């Protein structure tokens, strides 16, 4: 695991965008695994600027998002499909037919998750998987558990995750209580993993994922076992980690 220390959120976002743009430049038909939430927004904004300048071409890229709320349609303003279009896809030259998000509108959880697993496997899994990390160490919506998850599955969101995501809704009670998410095993199949983190509220999770024991109680800790994982985090997120 390689750790890159940055000064602040902007610096973190730019350095993460550098890694992703290098992947796309070297392999124009890259398969990218993408994340949502506040952490990657700055990275997406930087990539969009470079794309509009002609420095980074997404026309042959295929993407697979980590997760989606159960019960939300693609056009729901709170869905992650909508989030990706608003914050990234609508600002770059990607073919929307090549973008994929779990189908949260399908009430049949088993069918929706199995279908998404087939799609990700058929694509050969991501060349690069972008991740954020939750305050409790979750990646995707893989919450702390007794075992590491495998394929895409339906999860019950913890109260801490619901509270963290409530800033994107009018009321906390509007936050969906379930989501479809790629499993930890699926995430680990990516050839490169890039995790980004910013802010003191992520400091414990970042310390545990880098230096703690590998345990499903901190799902992100399994990234210690990945052969090519880069953590890019700012000073606040790394405040509990030794400076090396």
N, C-alpha and C positions, 0 to 999 in steps of 0.2 A: 504494500500500500504506500503510495506516494502522497505526502501532505504538502500542499501549497498554501502558505500563509499570505493573506492579502490585508490591505489597510482598512477597507470598508466594503459596503455592499457594491458600490460602483466598480471598484477594483476587482472584486470577486466576479461580478457579472462579465466584465470584459475578458478576464482570463479564461473563464469558462467558455465564452463565445469563441475565443481563440482556439481552444481545443476542438470544439465542434466544427468550426469552419475549416480547420486543418483536415479533419476527417473527411469532410465533404469535398474539399479541393483534391485530396489524394485519391478519393474513391467517389466519383460523382453520383453513382447509383447506390450510395450507402443506405442501409436500413438503420434508422434512428429510433431508439426508444425514448419517449418524451414524458415529462412530468408537468404537473400543474401546481397551483398554489402561488404564494407571493415570491418564493425564492427564485424561480426561473424567469420572472417577468423581465428583469433587467437584461438577462442573457438573450432572451428572445428579441428585445428591442435592439440590442447591439447587432445581432445577426440580421435583422430586418434592414438596418441601416447599411450594412455591408452588401446585402443583396441588392438593394436599390442603387448602390454605387457600381454594381457589376463585379464586386470582389468575391462573391460567394453565390453559386448557382444551385438552387434547390429543385430544378425542373425534373431531375431524374431520381430524386430522393423519395423513399418510402418511410412512413412513420407509423409507430404503434404506441399509443398512450398506455400508461400504467393502469388507469382505473377510471371508473365512472360511478356516479351515484345511482343506486337502484331506484327505479320509478320515474326517472327524468328522461324526457325525449331529447333528441339532438338539438331541437330549436328552443329548448327551455333556457332562459338566460342564466340559470344557475348550473347548467350542465357543464361538464368538462369539454364536451364537443364544442359548445358555444364559446367557452373560455379560450380554447385553442384557436378558433377562428378570429376572435376579437383581438387576442394578444400576439398572434404569430402568423397563422396561415393566410389571413387576408392581407398581409403586408409583404409576402414573399411570393416568388414565382413557382410555388409548388402546385402539382396537380392534386386537387382535392380528392380525386378518386384513389390516390395513393396514400391518403391519411386514414388512420384507423383508430377508433375508440371503442371500448366495450359497449355493447348495446344495453344501456340501462333501462330502455323502454320495454325490453322483453321480460315479462313476469316470470318466465321459466328460467330460474337461476342456473340450473344444471345445463340446460341447452345453450344459454347465452355464453356461459363460461367455457363449455366444451368447444363451441364454435370459435371463440376467440383464440383458444389454445391452438386449434388447427390452423388458423390464419397466421399466427406468429411462427409456428413451427414450419409452415410452408414457405415463409419468407426467409428461413434460415436463422432466425433470431437476430437481435440487433447487433450491428457492428459497434455501436456505442449506445449505452443506456444512461440517460440523464436521470439523476435522483435528487430529491431533497430529503430531509430527515425530520421526523416529527419530534416534539419535545420528549415523547416517551420512547424514542428510538425506532418508530415505525418507518418503513420504506414502502412506497405505494400506500395501500391501506392495510398492509400486513401489521397488525397490532401485536403487542407483546402476548406471548402464548407459551404453552408447554412444549410445542414442537414447531419446527420450521415448516411453513406451507410449501406445497409443490406447485401445481398448476393454478390457473385462474379460478377464483372461487368467490363466493358471496361472504362478506364479513359483516359482523355487527360492530359498528364504530364505538370506541370508548368515549366516555364523557369528556375526557381531556381533548380528544380529537374533535368532537362536536363543538366544544367551546372554542377551540382554535379556529375552526372553519366558520363560526357564526358571524365573524366580521364581514363575510361575503353575503350574508342574508339579512333581511330586515329584522328578524327575530330568531333567537336560538332555537325555538320550537319548529322553525321552518327547515332546519338542517335535516336532510335525510338521515335515517338511523342505520342504513345499510348501503353497501357499495360492492361492486364487482371489481376485483383487483387481480393483476398478475401475481402469481405466487413467488415466493423467494427463490425456489428452484429455477423458475423461468427467468427471473432477473439475473441469476448467476450464470445462465447460458450466454449472456451477452459477451462479446469478445473484449470490450472495454467498458468499464463503469466509471462515470464521472458524478461524484456527489458534491453538492454545493450546500453551504450553510452560512447563515449570517445572523448575528445578534446574540446577546447574552442569554436569551431564553433557550438557545440551542446548545449552550456550553456543556451541560451535563451529558446530553445525548452524543455530542461530538467526542467528548472525552471517552465515553463508554464504548462507542463504536470503534475508536482507534486503539484504546489501551485496555479496555475491559475484557472479561472473558467472552468467548464466543458462546452466546446463549440466546435461545428464542425469546427470552424476557427482554432482550434488546435486539430486535430483528436485524438492525443495521450492522451489528457486530460480525455477522457472517461475511461481510465484505473483506474482513481480514484474510479470508481464505481465497479470495479471487486473485487470479494471476496478473490482472492488469486493472487496478483500481486507483483512481486519483481523487483525492479529497481536496477541494478548494474552499477555504473558509476564511472569514475575516478575523481580525484580532479579538473581537468580542466572542465569537463562537469558539475560538481556540483559547479563551482566557483560562481555562482549567487544565490546559495541556502544557507540558514543558516545552520551552523553546529549544529546538535542536539545532 
